[in-house]
């Protein structure tokens, strides 16, 4: 079984997503997941791409999964492969905690195509530093995108309340970056 083994669970979920995308071509876009500890992560990713995966999802910037810096050397081959091939990286990064680490990766791999979900988790404080950093990042790197999803139902309700309480800020943000916002790519559906 896969229970308790993150590498096997990632492989299982990627295979399930691939099956679904092959059953519904053009409607489901599959992204693979990898565990940073997997010694064969680049070869595994190349195999997934050959099977039809169209992107990579990393959870390493999520507070629940962050056990090493985002800019650790063992991830360089993955970032280099994604940058070289143009493979998009949907990377959950809590920018209130890991912005400096993310920016170090961007300095080294400025042409990575990255989608940062949940507005970098900056929606909780629209006028705060995280949203300033998100704006700077979008202004500086033309290959960076954010998504507008909020994740779980609880966070969705709280997030929409924040948006509603700060309508002018979000209207301006969405107008300015309308071509850089991806809709609902990191919604939790269970």
Backbone bond lengths (Angstrom), bond angles and torsions (degrees), N, CA, C in turn:
res aa  C-N    CA-C-N  psi(-1)  N-CA   C-N-CA  omega(-1)  CA-C   N-CA-C  phi
1 X - - - 1.428 - - 1.500 112.29 -
2 X 1.314 113.51 175.94 1.456 121.18 -178.21 1.517 112.40 -103.41
3 X 1.322 118.02 -9.77 1.458 120.87 -174.96 1.531 110.73 -59.36
4 X 1.330 114.61 128.13 1.457 119.92 176.72 1.522 114.82 81.61
5 X 1.307 119.02 -4.82 1.459 122.25 -178.97 1.527 108.33 -115.63
6 X 1.346 118.20 98.32 1.460 120.40 -174.67 1.526 114.08 -59.48
7 X 1.321 117.59 -36.34 1.465 119.30 -178.84 1.527 110.85 -66.12
8 X 1.348 116.91 -42.83 1.471 119.88 178.39 1.523 110.87 -68.76
9 X 1.320 116.85 -37.92 1.461 120.27 179.17 1.529 110.87 -65.68
10 X 1.335 117.06 -41.45 1.465 119.98 176.17 1.521 111.09 -61.17
11 X 1.331 117.33 -43.52 1.467 121.14 179.44 1.525 110.35 -63.92
12 X 1.321 116.99 -43.59 1.474 120.84 179.51 1.522 110.82 -61.08
13 X 1.363 116.86 -48.23 1.462 119.41 -177.23 1.532 111.17 -65.64
14 X 1.326 117.11 -37.03 1.464 119.74 177.51 1.524 110.63 -63.39
15 X 1.325 117.36 -42.91 1.468 120.32 178.63 1.531 111.46 -63.50
16 X 1.330 117.07 -38.50 1.466 120.62 178.18 1.527 111.19 -64.98
17 X 1.324 116.83 -42.09 1.464 120.75 178.12 1.524 110.35 -65.48
18 X 1.326 117.00 -40.43 1.465 120.12 177.24 1.520 111.38 -61.05
19 X 1.337 116.84 -43.10 1.471 120.32 177.49 1.522 110.44 -58.78
20 X 1.320 116.28 -46.32 1.460 120.71 -178.81 1.531 110.89 -63.02
21 X 1.339 117.15 -41.03 1.468 119.49 -179.02 1.525 111.40 -68.47
22 X 1.335 116.79 -30.66 1.470 119.33 177.56 1.526 111.28 -75.21
23 X 1.329 116.74 -29.92 1.471 120.65 175.67 1.525 111.77 -73.35
24 X 1.324 116.85 -27.56 1.460 122.13 -176.18 1.530 110.27 -131.64
25 X 1.349 116.34 65.55 1.469 119.49 -176.41 1.532 111.79 -59.70
26 X 1.324 114.70 137.30 1.453 120.21 179.10 1.518 114.04 81.97
27 X 1.322 117.73 -10.48 1.467 120.97 -179.79 1.521 111.88 -108.70
28 X 1.314 116.89 -31.21 1.462 121.57 177.39 1.522 107.61 -118.53
29 X 1.301 115.36 123.38 1.465 121.40 178.94 1.518 106.82 -105.60
30 X 1.322 115.75 115.99 1.466 119.67 -172.82 1.517 112.33 -87.65
31 X 1.319 114.63 136.06 1.462 123.43 172.21 1.521 107.19 -119.27
32 X 1.307 116.92 137.43 1.460 122.29 177.06 1.525 109.22 -85.83
33 X 1.317 115.60 159.66 1.456 120.81 169.67 1.526 108.02 -121.07
34 X 1.308 115.63 148.28 1.462 121.79 179.09 1.518 108.84 -133.65
35 X 1.307 115.71 151.13 1.455 120.33 172.74 1.528 107.81 -98.83
36 X 1.337 118.00 132.57 1.468 119.84 -178.17 1.523 114.04 -59.17
37 X 1.326 118.38 -23.07 1.468 120.81 179.91 1.521 113.50 -78.17
38 X 1.323 117.46 -14.49 1.462 120.12 -176.93 1.530 109.33 -65.35
39 X 1.333 117.53 118.06 1.477 119.41 -177.20 1.530 112.94 -68.03
40 X 1.336 117.84 -18.50 1.466 121.83 -178.53 1.524 111.93 -109.64
41 X 1.321 117.07 29.75 1.463 120.23 -171.26 1.538 113.48 -60.46
42 X 1.313 118.71 -38.65 1.469 119.44 -178.85 1.521 110.54 -70.18
43 X 1.325 116.96 -43.93 1.468 119.96 178.46 1.532 110.09 -63.06
44 X 1.319 116.47 -39.89 1.461 121.48 177.58 1.528 109.99 -61.67
45 X 1.331 116.71 -45.34 1.459 120.75 179.46 1.526 111.20 -63.01
46 X 1.320 116.81 -42.61 1.472 120.01 177.78 1.527 110.88 -59.98
47 X 1.329 116.43 -39.83 1.466 120.30 177.05 1.515 111.79 -64.38
48 X 1.329 116.62 -41.81 1.469 120.05 177.72 1.527 111.07 -62.10
49 X 1.324 116.29 -42.16 1.466 120.37 179.20 1.531 109.51 -62.50
50 X 1.321 116.97 -42.54 1.469 120.56 177.66 1.533 111.08 -61.28
51 X 1.344 116.77 -30.43 1.467 121.58 178.72 1.522 112.78 -82.58
52 X 1.336 118.37 -7.12 1.453 120.10 176.43 1.519 116.45 118.98
53 X 1.328 118.29 1.18 1.465 120.43 176.96 1.525 108.85 -63.15
54 X 1.325 116.45 140.67 1.461 120.57 -176.28 1.522 113.49 -113.96
55 X 1.349 117.21 5.55 1.456 120.29 178.80 1.512 110.33 -174.79
56 X 1.317 115.41 174.24 1.460 122.97 179.88 1.518 108.79 -123.27
57 X 1.316 116.81 135.06 1.472 122.68 175.27 1.516 108.02 -110.83
58 X 1.337 116.26 125.58 1.461 121.34 175.33 1.525 109.59 -119.11
59 X 1.307 115.15 137.02 1.464 122.30 178.39 1.525 111.78 -101.68
60 X 1.317 118.04 4.87 1.459 121.66 -170.21 1.526 113.57 -64.76
61 X 1.317 118.96 -16.04 1.450 121.94 176.91 1.514 113.52 -96.21
62 X 1.330 116.29 4.49 1.468 122.12 177.12 1.523 108.09 -84.65
63 X 1.305 117.47 136.13 1.474 121.16 -177.21 1.523 112.53 -55.85
64 X 1.326 117.73 -32.53 1.473 120.71 -178.90 1.530 112.80 -74.03
65 X 1.334 117.27 -17.75 1.466 120.11 -174.88 1.527 113.07 -121.11
66 X 1.307 117.71 -2.40 1.462 121.63 -175.96 1.526 109.87 -75.26
67 X 1.324 116.47 103.24 1.464 120.33 179.67 1.528 111.64 -121.72
68 X 1.311 116.48 6.52 1.467 122.79 177.64 1.526 107.47 -162.57
69 X 1.302 115.75 160.22 1.455 120.48 179.43 1.531 110.47 -61.93
70 X 1.315 116.46 148.67 1.461 120.60 179.33 1.523 112.02 -66.83
71 X 1.323 117.01 -22.29 1.467 120.94 -176.19 1.529 112.63 -100.63
72 X 1.332 117.96 27.01 1.467 120.36 179.47 1.533 110.13 -66.53
73 X 1.327 117.03 143.69 1.466 121.04 -176.90 1.533 114.38 -58.76
74 X 1.332 118.15 -31.96 1.468 118.21 -177.69 1.530 113.44 -66.61
75 X 1.341 117.34 -13.82 1.466 119.91 176.74 1.527 112.26 -93.97
76 X 1.336 117.85 -9.81 1.460 120.74 -179.58 1.525 113.70 -53.12
77 X 1.335 119.49 -43.73 1.468 117.86 179.48 1.539 113.15 -62.48
78 X 1.311 116.84 -32.33 1.471 120.10 177.81 1.522 109.52 -69.26
79 X 1.327 116.76 -48.64 1.466 119.98 179.37 1.526 110.88 -61.79
80 X 1.330 116.58 -41.37 1.466 120.12 179.92 1.525 110.85 -62.91
81 X 1.330 116.92 -42.87 1.471 120.82 178.85 1.531 110.30 -62.36
82 X 1.322 117.15 -46.05 1.468 120.52 -179.96 1.529 110.91 -62.37
83 X 1.333 116.75 -42.76 1.459 120.05 -180.00 1.530 110.57 -65.47
84 X 1.321 116.30 -45.12 1.469 121.32 -177.17 1.527 111.68 -63.46
85 X 1.320 117.44 -39.87 1.465 121.33 -175.58 1.524 113.31 -93.82
86 X 1.340 117.26 -10.76 1.459 119.75 -176.79 1.524 112.79 78.08
87 X 1.330 116.89 12.98 1.465 120.68 179.77 1.524 108.81 -67.49
88 X 1.338 118.01 121.05 1.462 119.04 -178.97 1.525 112.18 -69.22
89 X 1.311 113.74 145.06 1.451 122.06 -179.65 1.527 108.14 -115.85
90 X 1.321 116.32 110.91 1.459 121.98 172.93 1.518 105.25 -87.41
91 X 1.332 115.68 107.52 1.463 120.51 -167.86 1.514 109.71 -123.26
92 X 1.299 115.27 106.97 1.461 119.62 178.06 1.529 107.79 -70.26
93 X 1.326 115.54 107.21 1.466 120.91 179.15 1.524 108.03 -124.77
94 X 1.310 115.54 117.29 1.455 121.21 172.77 1.526 106.31 -77.66
95 X 1.326 115.63 99.62 1.456 120.02 -172.89 1.528 112.93 -74.88
96 X 1.315 118.05 -7.36 1.463 118.29 173.24 1.527 110.35 -76.31
97 X 1.340 116.76 -14.03 1.461 120.88 -178.30 1.528 113.73 -119.58
98 X 1.331 118.10 -33.55 1.465 120.09 -167.16 1.529 113.84 -123.89
99 X 1.319 117.98 23.82 1.466 120.98 -178.63 1.527 111.83 -60.63
100 X 1.322 117.64 -45.64 1.473 120.03 -177.89 1.521 111.18 -60.38
101 X 1.336 116.81 -40.04 1.468 120.64 178.43 1.526 110.60 -65.03
102 X 1.325 116.59 -43.64 1.465 120.99 178.36 1.520 110.43 -61.50
103 X 1.330 117.15 -44.90 1.464 120.39 -178.91 1.525 111.63 -63.83
104 X 1.342 117.78 -31.99 1.469 120.37 175.67 1.529 110.46 -64.54
105 X 1.335 116.82 -40.11 1.476 120.20 177.11 1.525 109.40 -64.33
106 X 1.332 117.13 -43.33 1.466 120.72 -179.30 1.528 112.00 -64.87
107 X 1.323 117.55 -34.75 1.473 120.10 176.40 1.525 110.57 -62.39
108 X 1.321 115.70 -38.56 1.470 120.76 -177.75 1.528 111.88 -81.00
109 X 1.341 116.22 -33.40 1.472 121.86 -177.10 1.524 109.31 -128.87
110 X 1.333 117.57 70.00 1.465 120.50 -173.37 1.520 114.86 -68.03
111 X 1.324 117.54 -13.97 1.462 120.29 -179.01 1.526 113.45 -103.18
112 X 1.322 116.77 11.11 1.462 119.75 173.45 1.522 108.78 -61.97
113 X 1.309 116.77 137.74 1.459 120.90 171.60 1.522 106.43 -94.33
114 X 1.327 115.16 114.72 1.457 120.75 -175.12 1.521 109.93 -126.90
115 X 1.316 114.98 136.35 1.464 122.01 169.99 1.525 106.05 -109.71
116 X 1.336 116.56 118.94 1.460 122.38 178.20 1.530 106.55 -99.57
117 X 1.334 117.98 111.01 1.463 118.38 -177.17 1.529 113.20 -74.03
118 X 1.318 114.09 163.25 1.464 123.09 173.47 1.533 112.21 60.09
119 X 1.345 116.25 31.84 1.465 120.95 -178.47 1.521 111.18 51.78
120 X 1.330 116.01 36.40 1.466 120.91 -179.30 1.514 112.70 68.10
121 X 1.329 116.45 19.50 1.465 125.10 -174.63 1.538 109.85 62.56
122 X 1.322 115.78 27.16 1.454 121.10 -179.79 1.509 114.35 -90.44
123 X 1.324 117.66 -8.74 1.461 120.72 -175.57 1.524 112.46 -63.94
124 X 1.353 117.72 -20.00 1.463 120.45 -179.93 1.525 111.74 -66.15
125 X 1.328 117.62 -28.04 1.460 121.80 -178.19 1.529 107.78 -136.63
126 X 1.334 117.14 78.78 1.468 120.46 -172.61 1.524 115.33 -55.76
127 X 1.301 118.18 -33.09 1.468 121.02 -178.00 1.531 111.54 -93.86
128 X 1.334 117.78 8.54 1.461 121.58 -173.42 1.518 114.49 -91.00
129 X 1.330 114.57 -176.27 1.464 122.66 -175.83 1.521 112.87 -62.47
130 X 1.338 117.90 -37.51 1.471 119.12 -177.57 1.525 110.59 -61.61
131 X 1.321 117.58 -46.46 1.460 118.98 -179.98 1.531 110.76 -67.52
132 X 1.336 117.54 -31.88 1.476 119.64 172.74 1.528 109.86 -62.01
133 X 1.343 116.84 -44.69 1.469 121.06 178.98 1.526 111.33 -64.70
134 X 1.331 116.88 -39.25 1.471 120.53 177.88 1.524 109.28 -61.80
135 X 1.333 117.05 -46.35 1.469 120.38 178.79 1.522 111.73 -61.42
136 X 1.342 116.82 -44.22 1.471 120.25 178.10 1.524 110.36 -59.57
137 X 1.329 116.23 -44.22 1.462 121.16 -178.26 1.537 110.29 -63.27
138 X 1.323 117.06 -43.67 1.463 120.31 179.13 1.528 111.10 -66.38
139 X 1.325 117.03 -35.61 1.471 120.68 178.20 1.527 112.08 -71.28
140 X 1.337 117.19 -29.48 1.460 122.27 -173.13 1.529 113.15 -91.71
141 X 1.312 117.09 -37.01 1.473 121.67 -174.72 1.529 109.80 -117.98
142 X 1.334 117.61 107.24 1.470 120.27 -176.67 1.529 114.06 -69.23
143 X 1.319 117.51 -8.57 1.466 121.49 -178.10 1.529 111.78 -103.97
144 X 1.335 117.20 14.43 1.454 122.00 177.70 1.525 108.26 -104.21
145 X 1.323 115.29 137.69 1.462 122.78 178.39 1.522 108.06 -130.57
146 X 1.311 115.81 160.26 1.460 121.46 171.39 1.522 106.99 -123.26
147 X 1.332 115.87 162.24 1.450 117.00 172.62 1.514 109.45 -118.93
148 X 1.315 113.87 163.77 1.462 121.18 -171.85 1.522 112.60 -102.72
149 X 1.311 117.84 8.91 1.464 119.12 -179.21 1.519 109.63 -80.08
150 X 1.309 115.46 163.37 1.455 120.45 -178.62 1.518 112.77 -117.03
151 X 1.312 118.63 -9.37 1.468 120.41 177.94 1.511 111.55 97.37
152 X 1.312 116.23 -122.02 1.465 121.14 -175.36 1.524 111.20 -72.38
153 X 1.325 116.52 165.74 1.466 121.43 -179.11 1.527 111.23 -58.30
154 X 1.316 116.93 -43.78 1.458 121.97 179.80 1.528 111.42 -57.56
155 X 1.328 115.60 -47.16 1.462 120.67 -179.30 1.527 110.14 -71.09
156 X 1.323 117.37 -34.66 1.456 121.26 177.06 1.525 110.42 -58.81
157 X 1.314 117.19 -49.17 1.462 120.72 -179.47 1.527 110.35 -61.87
158 X 1.337 116.86 -48.76 1.463 120.31 178.75 1.520 112.25 -62.37
159 X 1.326 116.78 -40.53 1.462 121.29 179.50 1.515 112.42 -64.66
160 X 1.329 116.53 -43.97 1.466 119.60 178.93 1.527 111.27 -66.02
161 X 1.323 116.75 -32.95 1.472 119.49 174.91 1.528 110.23 -64.56
162 X 1.334 118.00 -40.50 1.472 121.70 176.85 1.526 110.70 -63.21
163 X 1.339 116.32 -43.65 1.464 120.09 178.39 1.525 109.52 -60.90
164 X 1.314 116.63 -47.08 1.468 121.10 -178.74 1.534 111.68 -60.56
165 X 1.323 116.91 -37.10 1.467 120.96 -179.52 1.531 112.17 -77.34
166 X 1.330 117.46 -11.04 1.475 122.03 -176.99 1.528 110.50 -133.08
167 X 1.318 116.36 45.75 1.465 121.27 -172.44 1.528 113.38 -57.30
168 X 1.313 118.26 -43.67 1.468 119.53 -176.95 1.525 111.23 -63.50
169 X 1.336 116.44 -43.25 1.461 119.46 178.26 1.527 110.16 -58.32
170 X 1.341 116.96 -50.36 1.462 119.67 -175.86 1.525 112.22 -69.70
171 X 1.321 118.52 -34.50 1.471 120.22 175.38 1.525 109.76 -60.30
172 X 1.341 115.95 -46.60 1.470 120.02 179.62 1.526 111.34 -63.73
173 X 1.330 116.71 -44.66 1.465 121.26 -179.95 1.527 110.41 -61.04
174 X 1.328 117.34 -48.01 1.463 121.07 -178.11 1.515 111.41 -67.07
175 X 1.324 117.78 -34.72 1.468 120.12 177.22 1.531 110.26 -67.54
176 X 1.332 116.59 -44.87 1.463 119.99 -177.43 1.524 112.22 -66.12
177 X 1.334 116.61 -39.74 1.470 120.34 -173.69 1.527 112.77 -112.14
178 X 1.321 117.20 28.14 1.457 120.56 -173.93 1.527 114.22 -57.01
179 X 1.317 117.44 -28.69 1.464 119.73 178.97 1.527 112.43 -89.63
180 X 1.329 117.46 6.06 1.458 121.86 -178.44 1.519 112.33 -121.77
181 X 1.333 116.71 6.94 1.464 121.35 -179.34 1.518 108.44 -109.20
182 X 1.329 114.99 122.71 1.463 121.95 178.82 1.527 106.43 -99.51
183 X 1.293 116.58 136.68 1.459 120.51 -173.16 1.523 111.96 -90.49
184 X 1.326 115.87 118.42 1.462 122.08 167.74 1.508 117.94 63.44
185 X 1.324 119.50 34.07 1.452 120.28 -176.51 1.514 113.04 -79.27
186 X 1.313 117.94 -18.03 1.463 119.82 -175.08 1.526 110.93 -127.69
187 X 1.315 114.43 47.69 1.454 120.77 178.24 1.519 108.54 -87.69
188 X 1.314 116.70 136.97 1.461 121.11 179.47 1.524 108.91 -84.54
189 X 1.320 115.54 118.08 1.460 120.88 177.88 1.515 106.79 -125.91
190 X 1.326 116.60 116.96 1.458 119.85 -179.76 1.515 110.11 -126.99
